[in-house]
Amino acid sequence: MSGTFNYVKDSNNIVTVTMDMSGPVNAMNDEYIELMSATIERLEAERADIAGVILTSAKSSFFAGGDIKNMLKAVPGVDEPALFAQAESIKGMLRRLEKLGKPVVAAINGAALRGGYEICLACHYRVALNSPAVLIGLPEVSLGLLPGGGGVVRLVSKMGVEKAIMPLLEGTRFKADKAAAFGLVEELATDTDDMMAKAQAWILANPEAANPWDIKGFKIPGGDLRKPNIAQMIQGAVPMLAQKTKGLMPAPAKILDVIANTLRVDFDTALRIESRALTSLVTTPQAKNMMTFFLQMNQVNGGGSRPKDIAKSKVKKVGILGAGMMGQGIAYVSALAGMDVVLKDISQDAADKGKAYTEKLLNKALERGRMTEDKKAGILGRITASVDAKDLQGCDLIIEAVFESVDLKHAMTKELEPLLAEGGVWGSNTSTLPITLLAEASAKPENFIGIHFFSPVDKMPLVEIIVGDKTSPETLAKAFDYAQQIKKTPIVVNDSRGFFTSRVFGTFVDEGAVLIEEGVEPVLIENLAKLVGMPVGPLAVHDEVSQQLTTKIVATNRELNERLGDDMNVDTATGRMSKIFVEEYKRNGKAYEGGYYDYAADGSKAIWPTIRERFVKPEIELPNLDIKERILFRQVVESVRCLEEGVLKSVADGNIGSIMGIGFPPYTGGVFQYINTYGVQKFADRAAELSALYGERFTPPALLLEKAAAGEQFV
């Protein structure tokens, strides 16, 4: 063990304990238990000579939380007693700290999330650095867990149910100023010296400090279950959670149970109940999947797919071609990140409308107090809405977001690529067209790359970066850095038609259309899709994409088959349904006359009756399980094909991309983790069964069979 909790006492007898563990961050592991235990023993031994204690960190973050890699190793039915004992040990130390009889202050110099903030809650006072690096909260629910170091019990006891319930159930992360406004920290500091001075001043002014729950006569703010509004809130949260989670994620229900028990029993009993609840979650498949996803996210965001040994770059000026839905979104996130943006379209009116989208979003932020007029003006001032190609001169990056036509994209590349700065990158926002084909028009194909955004750009956190046959590692690195500059998570894939996300997303929509053709009730299709964790059903998604666009994609794919000499199957259920909708009924999708659904002015929707009249066969009785698994398996099998073909470069990229780009259920951990949890051999057998029953689209790929035969997982 090379880490330390540095222990220094000043002339005022205030002890500063600076946590500096051996890893890159401070974390609740065996090393922490040893260091914290020794520190508390020393504090207790020297209590008479101590005025107070300041806890801070030598790392750029304050404290990261529990050791996820360790928790992932826990074996169900075996390790629960050890997990419970560890939780109780950690809690016991924090109880000793807060009952030291001396004021204890957390000086929060960086992110204090999960166990990090639980340590802060056990202190008597919290001073945080007012810095963008400071994030505060208890987001354990996003890992399939709950705060098991006293977080649920202390937050409810500190704030009351009404205030604490949503941050716990939603895992809200607060920036420093928002944390202070919400009451998670008591004071903000301008710099490290100011933070330490404020901590010291509070200790000297509060020599008898104690947490409220340790003072006789303590009552939880806002009341307990004896108050009707609190009882109603707890009761009302149960069906709300059931509707939201569909019973697929146990953590929110466990959190609610601990909240309710905190209102019923004494503080220390509530802490033990919390430990039991955490223990019951750690070994669940959902928690293991979501923790795996978290680690893979860190891998991806840490540059796992970025070429090594290439210096970081920053885009200063970006050009965007096309001010439609995608282009205007890219302009917004780029300007928000501090770049100068040229938003070009063929008419000034269209370019101005594209810029107005940014103004609309900024006005919303202004109304909610998240934006100032000066900041708004600065961001808008970075966007030049233009029809003049000359404005693109000197761009570090140009992204075309025009209609999906090879000829159009080729023409734009030939005309405008020369305006790039030396070493500048040309990016295409295409969702389906091969990057290598598009790069044929480029004088510098090594600087050509796919940068596929998702709609709406301002909300969707993913960017899919597509590497063409001639794309250089330097260009990939620049595109990766740009994605991170605009605060998106980048996955990197190799070139193919549809790449990864569009291919897999297409199978989800297509399976819905296949089920319609088979005569299945559309409401059943939609509901079963949501019951397995998809955010919306495939029919509603198809309407969103639009039937009209689907017919154009089919035409484009036929054209590509001719151009490339490919034999890609373009006769899909999705295409057949869209042709019927568009040609026979003039129903082009949600934004037009409707599609599978009729859309009312009040925002409600109902299945278009003609769907039932023409397609539903009452005699059809497919098992609900088959429908559910067809919806998921179709996407997973296609993902395995992408990995097998080398389109996907890593399992992590596939898992991250499937959840963040396609909407695959989060509790699964992603498409490949879904196989691991299902059991690789079991999944392969079930896929073969579905193939025999419903078609070769479910046939297990060779890679899947190889993994099953070798007893290997997808890692």
NUTORBA-822412 format. One record per residue: x, y, z of N, C-alpha, C in turn. Coordinates in steps of 0.02 Angstrom, whole numbers, plus 50000, padded with zeros to 5 digits. Each point is the difference from the previous one (the first is absolute). Layout:
BEGIN
XYZXYZXYZ;...
***
This chain:
BEGIN
500424994050000499585006050000500445006250000;499935004149947500425005949994499625006550012;499344999550008499605006050012500055002350072;499745006050011500035002850068499415004750012;499815000750063499575005450022500455004650040;500235005249968500485004550031499685003850058;500304999850059499715002550062500435005850026;499735006249996500385005950021499585004250048;500295001850057499665004250049500325006950000;499595005349995500285006849997500015003350069;500185006350002500075003650063499345000950037;499444999449964499345000450031499744993250023;500444995149996499824993050017499474997049953;499965002749941499564997249948500404995049959;499744993949996500334994749962499734999949929;500445000449950499804999149930500224993149978;499514996049980500134993249974499925000449924;500554999149965500005000449926500044992949972;499454998049969499964993249973500404999449935;500474995449997500424999249941500154992549992;499514996449974500074992849993500444998149941;500184993849994500514997949951499755000349928;499364999449987499755000149932499925007149973;499725000749939499905006749972499475004150037;499544996450035499485003450039499954996750069;499725003650047499834997150065499364995849992;500014993950026499424995549992499914995850062;499384997850012499844995950058500194992749988;500624998350013500244993349993500364997950064;500364994449998500354997650059500525005050025;500335003449954500495005050019499665005750038;499425002249975499635005350035499824997950071;499754993950007499794997650066500595000250048;500594997949977500595000050043500225007150018;500025004449950500235006950011499505003950043;499354999449985499505003650038499964997550072;500054993450009499994997150067500575002650043;500605000149971500595002550037499925007450016;499725003849953499915007250010499505001350056;499454996450001499495001050051500264998050069;500384994550002500304997950064500465005550027;500385003149956500455005350022499605006150023;499495001849963499585005750019499684998850069;499764994050011499694998450064500515000250057;500614997549985500535000050052500225007050018;499995004649950500245006950011499435004950008;499394997450011499405004250002500075006150046;500294999050058500045005550049500425005849975;500454998749953500455005249976499825002549930;499394998349978499785001849933499435005050003;500025005349959499455004849996499494998049947;500224996349951499564998049946500394996549945;499634997649950500304996149946499765002549932;500465000649952499825001549931500204994049958;499524997449962500134994649952500045002949930;500554998849965500065002349932500404994849959;500165001749938500314995149956500615002949965;500504995849989500595001949962499894998949925;499464996549982499854998549930499625005949968;499934999749934499605005249966499264999150017;499794993850017499334998950025500034999250075;499435000750034499994999150072500014992550018;499494996449977499954992950015499524997049950;500194994149973499624997149945499444995450020;500054996750056499474995350019500264993050008;499554995149996500174993150011500424997049945;500344994550015500434996649952499564995449957;499835002549940499544996449957500294993449975;500645000049984500324993849976499954994550053;500085001950063499934995250054499294997350005;499525004749996499304998050005499794995349943;500295001149941499844995749943500224992750011;500494999150043500254993250013499554996250048;499545003550034499584996850051499574994549969;500004994250032499644994249975499334999450036;499444999849963499344999350032499964993850044;499705000850059499924994350045500624998150039;500555003649988500634998550033500275006150038;500035005749966500365005850026499565005150036;499354998850005499575004950033500195001450073;500164994950041500205001550069500615004650003;500504998849958500605004249999499835007149977;499555000749951499805006549977499645003950055;499564996550036499655003250056500495002350054;500474995650016500495001750052500425006149979;500185000249936500405005749977499595006550003;499374999749979499575005950004499935002550072;499904995350046499935001850070500665002850028;500564997349978500665002550022500105007249978;499845001449937500075006849973499545004850038;499384997850011499535004150037500235001250073;500274994850029500235000550070500545005450007;500465000349952500525005150003499715007049992;499535000749954499695006649991499595002150060;499684995250034499645001650061500485002450054;500584996850006500515002250048500255007049984;500075001449936500245006649978499505005450019;499364998949985499515005250014499835000650074;500174994850039499895000250072500655001350039;500495002849966500655001350031499955005050057;499495004149998499945005350051500375006349981;500265000249940500345005949974499715001549931;500005006449979499735001749934500424997049944;499674997149952500334996949942499725003349937;500445002549957499815003549939500284996449940;499594999249948500234997449936500185006049956;500635000349979500235005249954500044996849931;499505001249959499884996249939500345003649941;500574997449980500405003249948499874997349929;499614994749995499844997049935499374995850005;499894995749952499394996049999499924995850063;499425000550031499824995950059499364996449984;500074994249968499434996149979499994993250036;499404997350004499914993450032500325000050070;500454995350015500304999750066500365006450021;500235003849951500335006350015499545004950034;499385000549975499535004650032499734997050065;499994993350005499794996950063500485001850057;500655000449984500485002350050499845007250020;499845004249950499835007050014499385000550044;499514995749989499395000250040500134998150073;500514996050012500174998250069500375005650036;500255004949962500315005950031499455004750024;500195005150037499515004650029499885006149956;500455001149952499965006049958500384998549935;499795003449945500294998549936500155006649964;500645000949981500215005749960500264997349934;499725002549945500204997549934500325005449959;500494998149961500315004549952499505001549945;499895006349985499535001849947500354999449933;500054993849977500394998549940499614995149956;500085000349933499674995249956500214992850015;500574999150032500254993250016499624996850057;499625004050037499634997350058499314997749979;499874993650010499344997049991499824996550064;499385000750022499794997350064499354996249992;499964994150030499384996349998500084992750017;499444996549998499974992950016499694996349940;500394999049946499724997049939500034992449998;500034996750057500074992750001499454996449961;499415003049996499454996749964500184998749928;500445004249970500214999049931500464994049993;500234997250055500404993950001499594993950021;499355000950009499594994650024500064998950074;500265005050036500134999450071499635005550038;500125000450065499775005650040500595002450043;499965006350024500545002450044500014995950065;500534995950009500024995450056500475001950055;500275006149996500445002450052499665005150045;499344999350004499605004750041499675005549960;500094999849934499765005549958499255001050001;499624994649994499275000650000499765002650068;500234996850052499775001750067500195007250019;500625001949986500235006750019499685005449958;499914998849936499705005249957499275001250020;499634994750013499315000750022499985003450069;500454998150044500025003050067500225007349998;500415001849952500245006949993499485004549967;499674997449948499585004349958499254998750005;499824994050023499304998049997499854996449935;499464996250001499824995849943499865004149937;499615005450008499785003949942500585002449957;500555001850034500575002749964500494994549978;500064994950041500514994849987499794994849950;499354998749993499774994249964500215000049926;499935005549965500154999949928500754999649985;500435003850035500724999049989500234992950012;499694996550047500184993150014499744995349945;499385000949980499704995649950500275001349930;500195006149986500255001849934500755000449996;500354999850058500735000350001500275006649975;499675005550018500185006649974500715002050021;500375002649952500675002850012499955007649998;500235003350052499945007350006500685003349990;500015005349960500595004350000500045003750066;500585002950015500125002950066499475005150019;499855004749954499525005350017499304997250010;499814995049960499344996950008499974995950064;500564996850018500024996150062499915004650060;500305005949997499925004850055499295002550004;499705001649942499315002449999499524994750026;500154993749986499564994550021500104998150073;500585001850027500144998450070500454994150011;500324997549946500464994350008500665002250029;500195006349988500585003050034499785006650031;500355002050053499795006050036500355006449976;500584999249967500385005949982500424998749939;500115005149959500424999549942500645004250010;500534997949968500645003550006500275001649930;500385005549996500265002249934500624996249979;500414997950049500604996249985500174995650060;500544996249994500194995250053500135003550066;500375005649997500155003750062499365002450034;499545002649959499375002550027499604994250030;500014994249967499644994150025500274997950068;500654999650007500294997950063499895005250055;500025006449981499895005450050499284999750026;499524998849955499304999650020499884993850044;500324994649984499934993950041500275001250070;500595003250004500305001550065499575004850040;499745005249967499585004950035499384996850029;499694995449962499394996850025500164995750061;500554996449998500204995750056500095004350063;500355005549994500145004350058499365003250027;499505001049955499375003150021499504994950027;500134993549988499524994850020500354994250036;500275001350059500404994950035499584994050023;499345000850007499584994650025499584996849945;500245000049940499604997749943499804992750006;499404998649977499754993249995499494999849944;499914994249970499484999349949499314999750033;499495002849967499345000650031499724993550027;500134994449963499724993650021500324997250064;500545003150022500324998050062499835004650058;499545004549989499775004750052499314997850025;499934999850064499374997650031499415004049973;499474996449986499395003249975499985001049925;500494997249964500035000949927499384997449965;499765003949952499464998049957500205001449928;499824995449956500165000749929499645006149972;500355004549965499685005949971499414998149956;499455003550008499404998749959499554994650027;500254996150049499584995050031500124992949976;499714995250035500074993049983499344997249973;499924993450002499424996949970499345001650036;500045003150058499395002050034499695006249967;500385003549959499725005749964499684997549935;499385001649988499654997349941500355001449934;500285006049992500315001649935500634995849988;500374998450054500594995849993499804992849984;499514997450036499764993249987499744999449928;499635005149977499744999949931500575000249949;500535003950016500575000449954500334993249992;500124996550056500314993449997499554995149962;499365000150017499534995549967499955001549925;499995006449983499945002049929500614998449959;500584999650034500624998649965500034992749976;499644995550033500024992949983499744998849929;499395002149983499774998949930500405004149950;500245005950021500405004049954500644996349980;500324996950049500614996149986499844993949957;499454996750016499804994149962499895001749926;499695005849988499875002349932500665001749965;500455003150037500635002449971500484994249987;500074995550047500514994749995499734993649971;499334999349996499684993849975500234993950040;500235001250062500234994550042500674997149979;500345003549954500634997449972500615002050041;499935005350040500565002650039499805000350074;500284995750042499784999650069500265005750045;500535003549979500315004950044499535005650023;499615003249954499565005450024499514997850054;499724994049992499534997450050500344998950067;500624997549998500384999050062500165006750033;500175005049961500135006750027499375002650035;499434999249967499375002350030499864996350065;500154993650002499894996150060500435002550058;500645001649985500455002750052499765006850023;499765004249954499725006550019499424999150049;499544995549983499424998850043500224997550068;500494995550003500244997450064500375005350041;500335004749966500325005550035499495004150039;499405000349974499465003750033499674996150056;500144993450004499664995650048500424998450061;500674999449990500434997350053500535005050020;500394998350051500535004550022500575000149949;500445004850006500515001449951500464994049988;500264996950052500474994549993499674993849971;499384998750018499644994449970499905001249926;499835006249982499915001749929500654998849961;500575001650030500644998749968500104992649985;499824995750047500074992749989499534997649945;499405002749999499524998249947500295002149931;500315005849998500325002449939500554995249978;500414997550047500534995349983499724993649970;499454997550030499684993949974499745001249929;499715005849989499735001649934500565000349948;500555003250017500575000349954500254992949985;500084996050051500254993249992499564996049953;499355001050004499544996349958500045002149927;500275006049987500035002549932500664998349965;500554999950037500674999649969500064994049953;499724994350018500084993949960499454998949949;499535004749993499474999249950500295000849929;499714996749951500235000949931499975007349977;499485003550020499935007049980500585004350024;500184999150064500565003950028500654998249965;500124993649990500624997949967500035002849929;499435000049965499985002749932500145007550000;499685003650045500075007250000500685002250026;500304996250045500685001550021500504998649944;499884994649963500424998549941499955005749950;499395002349988499895005649954500395006250023;499985001450065500355005750028500754999649986;500294994150012500724999249988500165000649926;499574997449957500115000549928499925007249976;499545003750031499945007149984500655003750017;500284998550057500645003050019500554998249951;499984993749977500494997749950499935003949935;499395000849977499885003649937500175007450007;499745003250053500135007150010500735001450017;500344994950026500715000750015500454999349940;499694999049941500394999749938500194993049979;499604995050021500154993149983500034998849925;499605003749960499994999149927500385005649964;500325004450037500385005449969500724997749987;500275001649941500704998349987500475002950053;500454995950022500475002150052500575004249969;500345003650043500605003949980499865005549949;499385002349996499845005749958499765005650046;500305005849992499855005650045499275002049996;499725002150057499325002450004499925006249956;499425000749971499865005849958499355003350021;499925006349979499385003650013499775003449936;499354999549987499715003549944499845007150021;500255004849961499855007050014499455002749956;499994997749937499495002349953499724993949962;499344999350002499674994449967499495002649950;499994997049942499505001649949499494994449997;499365001849994499464995049997499595001349937;499954995049959499645000749937499314997050006;499505004349994499304997850010499755002350068;499505004350000499745002850062499344996950021;499904993849978499404996450020500044997450071;499594995050016499954997650068500684997850029;500404996449961500644997750025500515005650001;500045003749946500495005449996499925005250054;499385002050013499895005150051500184997550070;499894993450012500194997150064500754999750008;500364998249947500734999850002500285007050012;499695005049968500215007050009499935002050073;499444998150031499875001950069500534997050047;500124993549997500464996850047500725002449988;500165001749939500685002449984500105007150028;499515004349990500045006950027500014999950076;499604995550029499974999350073500694998050027;500384996249961500664997850021500555005249987;499805005949974500475005449992500305000849931;499764996249951500265000449932499665005549960;500365002749952499705004349949499674995449948;499375001549984499614995649957499765003849938;500104997049942499695002549938499474995149980;499375002250003499434995849983499775002049930;500174995949950499865001849931499424996049971;499595003549963499454996849963499945003449933;499554997549957499955002849932499595006549999;499635001450054499655006450005500145003250068;500005006750001500135003550062499444998850050;499394999349975499434998750044500094993450037;500224994849964500104993450030500575000350052;500545003549983500565000650046499795003850063;499615005449991499765003950058499544995850044;499574995949969499564995650039500414994950040;500554997649969500444995450035500325003350061;500215006249994500295003650057499475001550053;499395001249978499455001550046499874994250048;500174993949978499914994150043500435000750063;500625002449991500445001150057499705005250047;499745005449970499705005350041499414997350040;499604995749969499424997150034500224995950061;500524995849991500254995950056500305004350055;500365005349980500305004550050499475003850038;499465001949966499455003550034499674995550053;499934993649983499734995350049500454999650061;500664999649988500494999750055499975006450041;499895005649967499965006450033499395000250047;499434997549974499394999850040500084995750063;500414994849995500094995350056500585002150046;500295005749986500555002550042500664996649988;500074996449943500624996549985500445003849951;499815006149984500355003949951499935007450016;500525003849986499975007350008499945003249931;499775006249998499945003549936500685000849967;500515001550040500675000949972500264993549968;499904994450036500224993649974499624998249936;499355001350001499594998649941500265004049940;500135006350011500245004349945500674997549974;500434997750046500664997449980499944993849957;499554995450019499914993849962499705001549931;499485004249998499705001849936500495003649955;500435004150031500505003749961500524995649967;500054993850024500494995449969499744996849937;499345000449987499704996749942499895005049945;500294998649942499895004049940499554996149953;499395002549990499534996949953500155002849931;500154995749952500285002649937499794995949940;500035003149941499944996649936500665000449962;500475003650028500635001549966500534994750019;500234996349950500504994850012500645002850029;500155006249983500635003050024500055000350076;499425000250033499995000250074500304993750031;500044994649960500274993750024500764999850000;500305005149970500735000149993500344999450069;500464995250004500394999350062499684995750054;499454996549983499694995550049500464994250017;500054998350065500374994050020499614993749982;499335000849998499564994349988499395002549961;499824996449948499375001249966499594993650004;499375000750022499554994350005499425001149953;499914995449952499415000749957499424996150029;499435003350002499394996950026499445001249950;500144998149937499515001149946499654993549984;499535000349953499604994249981500434994049981;499754993950015500384993849989500044998249925;500405003949964500114998749929500754999949988;500254994549971500724999549987500235005649954;499625001349948500205005149951500035007050031;499495001650041499995006550034500595000750047;500134994950039500565000250047500675000449964;500064996449945500615000549959500115007249975;499475003049975500055006849972500215004950054;499734999450059500175004650054500724999150023;500224993850001500694998650020500495003249951;499884999049935500455002849949500025007650003;499415003050012499965007350000500305003250062;499884997250058500145003550062500594997350040;500234994049986500564997250036500635004449997;500145003449943500605004249997500005005850050;499425001650029499965005550047500244998150071;500104993550012500244997850065500695002850015;500135001150064500685001950021500474994249987;500665001549999500504994749991499904994550053;499944993849977499884994450047499294999550024;499555004149971499304999950021499654993549982;499464998650035499634993749993499335001249967;499824995649953499335000149970499604994350031;499445001750030499574995050032499324999649967;499744993949993499334999149973499554997450055;499415003150005499504997850049499544994749971;500204996749948499584994849971499844994650051;499414997149994499804994650046500044993249966;500094999949934499994993649965500524999249945;500205005549968500424999549940500724998550019;500334995249965500694998250017500475006049995;500415000850049500475005650003500534999449945;500224993949986500504999049948499745002249933;499364998749986499685002249938499975007649998;499785003150055499955007350002500685003349993;500524996850026500675002849998500314999849931;499684996649952500264999749932500035007049968;499595004550024499995006849973500535004550033;500334997450051500475004150039500704999949969;500325005850001500705000549979500464997250055;499744999850061500394997450057499584995050039;499904993949973499564995250033500254998050070;500655001050012500264998550066499725004750054;499745005949978499715004950046499234999650001;499724994749971499284999349993499764994750050;499445001650036499754995550052499255000850009;499674994950025499295000550016499925002350073;499565004850011499845002450067499235000050005;499734994550023499284998849999499695002150066;499595005349997499645002450059499314996850003;499685000750058499344997250011499525005750018;499384999249981499505005350009499584998950063;499865005550039500265006849992500725000650025;500415003449963500725000450014500145002850069;499605004950021500135003350064499884995450059;499604994649990499844995550055500354993349996;500104997549941500294993349992500755000250016;500244995650045500695000650025500534996649958;499804996649945500464995749962500185003149933;500624998749979500225001249931500334993749975;499804997749941500304994249968500515002449948;500624998450011500545002049955500164994149954;499995001449934500094994549951500655001149962;500424994950002500655000349968499964996949931;500175003949948500024997549932500654996249986;500044997049942500594995949983500645004050001;499955006549984500605004249996500065005150057;499535000050046500025004750056500624999050042;500375005450014500624999450038499874999850075;500464997150038499935000250073499965007150027;500365004749968499985007050023499305002949993;499674998349944499325002549989499524997050051;500084993550013499584996850050500105003450068;500625001350018500145003250065499675006950003;500035003849945499695006749999499244999650007;499694995249965499274999250005499804997850070;500404995550030499874997750068500045005950049;500525004249992500095005750044499445005149992;499765001049938499445004549988499374997550036;499874993449996499414997250033500035001350075;500594999250029500075001250072499975007550015;500235004049953499975007350009499275002450007;499554996949963499295001850003499634995750052;500404996650043499734996150056499554994249978;500204996649947499674993949978500464994050012;499694994250006500374993850006500114997249930;500634999149979500114997549932500134992449999;499654996549957500194993149984500305000049930;500464995449988500364999849936499844993449966;499785000449937499844994049961500335000549932;500084994249969500264999749932499435000849950;500205001449939499515001749948499594994049978;499375001249987499554995249970499355003649986;499564996949963499355003149988499574999850063;499835005850024499605000550062500425000150063;500664998549993500465000050057499734995350055;500015002150061499744995950054499305002150022;499935006250022499375002150031499414999749952;500105002449938499445000049953499814992949981;500494995649993499854993049984499584996850055;500215000850061499664996750056499325003350013;499985006749997499365003550008499504997749947;500254999049940499564997849945499684993350014;500364995550035499714993550015499435000550050;500075004750048499475001150049499355002249966;500065004949957499425002649964499724994649954;500454996349967499784994949952499634994350034;500224998050060499664994550034499285002050017;499905006350017499325002550012499584999349937;500285001749942499644999449937499864992749982;500494995550014499904992949988499404997450041;499975002050063499464997850044499325002649975;499995006049972499385002649970499804995749941;500484998449957499864995849942499754993150021;500234997550056499794993550025499295000250029;499755006150012499315000750024499945001250075;500555001950034499985001150072499685006850015;499615000450053499695006250022500535005350013;499955005949970500535005150007500105002550071;499475000750039500085002250069500404995050040;499904993549986500384994850035500745000649982;500165001249937500705000949979500325005750038;499675005650002500275006050032500104999050074;499494997150033500044999150072500544994950020;500064994649962500504995050016500715002849990;500085004249950500655003349989500195004350060;499515003650026500145004250059500104995850063;499664994350003500074995650059500694996850004;500354999449943500694997450003500515005650008;499755006350003500465005450016500155004949945;499724998949939500105004949947499605006350018;500285006049987499665006150022499335001149965;499964998149937499365000349963499954993949955;499404998749975499914994249956500275001249930;500114994749961500295000749933499545003649951;499344999550009499535003349955500035007650010;500005002150063500055007150016500665002949974;500544996150007500655002349976499995000849925;499694995249965499965000449927499625006349979;499475001650035499635006249985500455006250011;500404999850053500455005650014500505000949944;500324994649979500485000249945499655002449937;499404997849990499535001549946500024994649946;499414998449976499914995149947500315002749935;499935006549991500275003249940500764999149996;500355001350056500724999250000500204992849987;499614995350027500154992949989499994998349926;499505002549964499974998649928500615002949964;500245005850023500595003049970500634995950015;500044997450062500564995850019500024993649958;499414997049988499964994149958500265001549930;499795005849973500225001949933500765001149999;500265003250052500725001250005500384993450003;499744995250039500334993550005500004996249934;499465000649962499994996949933500535003149955;500055006650004500505003749961500714997850020;500114999350067500654997950024500174992949977;499514995649998500124993349975500275000149929;499705004349958500225000749931500695003249996;500115005350040500635003749998500584995750024;499884996150054500534996250031500034992749978;499504997949962499974993049981499844995550059;499625002550049499824996350060499354996249989;499874995350044499374996349998499625000750066;500095005750034499655001250063499254999449990;499674996450045499284999149996499645006650015;499635002549952499625006250011499254998650007;499824993649993499304998250007499854998350073;499915005250040499884999250071499275001350017;499794997450058499325001350022499885007450010;500505003550025499955007250010499875003549934;500384998149949499915003049934499324998549971;499784993750008499344998049972499445003950034;500035000750067499495003750036500005007449980;500595002949994500055007149982499725001249931;500124995449954499735000749932499245000150002;499704995650040499274999850007499755006650029;500325002250054499795006250033500035006049952;500565000749966500135005949959499604999849935;500034994349964499704999749934499244998950002;499774995850046499284998550000499595004750044;500315002350056499605003850048500245007150011;500565001849968500285006850009500125001750074;500214995050038500175001050071500764999650006;500315005850006500735000449994500384999950067;499634999650056500344999950064499705005050049;500285000250059499735004250053499985007449981;500525002449967500055007149983499545001949942;499674995149970499575001349942499284998050016;499744995149965499304998250009499894994450051;500544997650030499944994350044500284993849968;500104994750038500274993849974499634994250032;500354996250040499674994750039499505003050048;500155006250021499565003450048499655005949969;499415001750027499695006549990500225004550057;500185006249984500255004650050499515005850009;499775000950062499525005350016500365006650016;499635005449995500285006650013500255000750072;499694996350047500205000650070500624995850017;500294996749950500614996150011499874992650010;499374998050007499844992950009500044996449933;500034993450003500034996149938499634993450010;499774997249945499664993550001500154996449935;500034993450003500144996049941499485001649945;500265001249941499565001449942499564993849987;499345000650001499554994249995500134995649939;500205002949945500114996249939500544994650009;500475001250045500524995050014499684993450022;499525000650045499674994050025499574996849944;499655004349964499574997449947500394996249948;500595002349983500374997149944500484994450023;500295000650060500544995450017499864995250058;499635002250049499934995850061499614993749985;500284994450023499674993549994499854997450070;499375000450021499824998150068500214992850018;500044995849950500174993050014500754999050017;500415005149985500714999650014500125000450075;500344995050028500165000150071500744998350010;500415005049998500714999050013500135000850075;500434995950029500175000950071500305006950012;499785003350054500275006550016500764999850008;500264994650029500724999450009500365000149933;499714996649950500314999949934500045007149971;499455003750006499995006849973500525004350036;500024999650065500485003950039500724998349979;500144993649995500694998149984500165001249927;499524999649957500135001849930500215007349995;499685004450037500165007249999500725001150023;500214996650053500685000950026500514995949960;499844993749987500484995649966500185002649930;499515002849966500135002649933500575005250002;499985004450049500515005150007500674997150022;499974995250045500624997050027500364995949947;499634995949963500304995949948500335004449947;499685005449981500295004649951500645003350028;500005001450065500605002850032500584995149998;499854993650011500534994949996500284999849929;499565000549950500245000249931500465005949988;499835005850029500425005949993500694998950030;500024996650057500644998450032500394994949958;499654995149976500304994749959500305002849936;499655004849970500235003049937500545005350009;500135001850063500515005150013499735007149996;499335000749992499715006750002500095003050070;499834996150049500135002050069500734998450017;500335004750032500704999050018500084997050070;499475000650042500044997350067499314998450027;499974995550048499384998450035499745006250037;500465003850031499805005950037499645005049955;500265001249940499685004749953499294997549984;499924993449992499344997249985499515001050057;500224998650061499565000950058499805007350009;500505004449997499875007150010499555002749944;500174998349938499615002449943499284997650001;499894993750021499334997249999499545003550050;500265001750058499585003250051499935007549986;500555003349985499995007349994499775002449932;500064995849949499805002149933499364997049974;499854993850022499434996349974499444999550050;500165000550065499484999350051499924993050026;500524995649989499974993350028499945000550076;499624995550032499865000950071500625000750044;500045005250041500605001150042500154994350049;499464996850026500124994750051500394994149971;500034999549934500364994549968500755001149998;500225006350006500705001749992500225000549927;499534999349953500165000349929499914993349966;500055000049934499844994149960500434994050017;500655001050011500444994350013499954997750073;499915004850045499914998150070499344996250008;499515001449958499374996350002500134992649986;500444998549952500184993049984500344996850060;500485003850030500374997350057499534998250057;499525004350014499534998850055499524994349984;499764999849938499554994749978500354993250004;500665000149989500404994049993500164999049927;500644999949981500195000149930499734993849964;500094994150029499744993949969499245000149997;499695002050055499275000350003499735004949948;500345005749992499795004949951500054997249930;500564996649985500104997149934499464994749985;499834996050050499484994949991499325003249987;499855005350038499355003449992499975003549932;500565003049978500015003249935499874994949944;500304994150007499884994749951499274997850000;499704999850059499294998250006499565005349966;500145006450012499625005449969500105000049924;500604998149978500154999649928499564994649968;499944994350033499604994549973499265001949997;499775003950049499305001950005499825005949956;500465005049995499805006549971500455002549943;500554996649987500395002249943500745000650014;500404999949947500734999650006500325006450027;499615005450006500285006150029500234998950072;499754994750032500204998450069500564994750003;500234997749943500504994749999500635002350037;500254996150048500595002150038500615000849955;500335005950000500615000949961500564995450024;500484998849957500564995550016500375002350063;500095006550008500365002650059499634998150065;499355000349999499604998250059500104992650016;499974995849948500094992850011500704998450025;500505003749974500694999050023500075001750074;499715005650020500035002150070499654994850044;499434997649979499624995150038500404993650008;500304997749946500394993750001500615000650045;500305005950002500605001150040499845001850072;499365001050016499815002050067500225007150017;500045004349948500245006950008499415004950000;500115005650033499525005449998500245005449952;499555004849986500185005849959500285005450045;500665000949997500335005050041500475004249958;
***
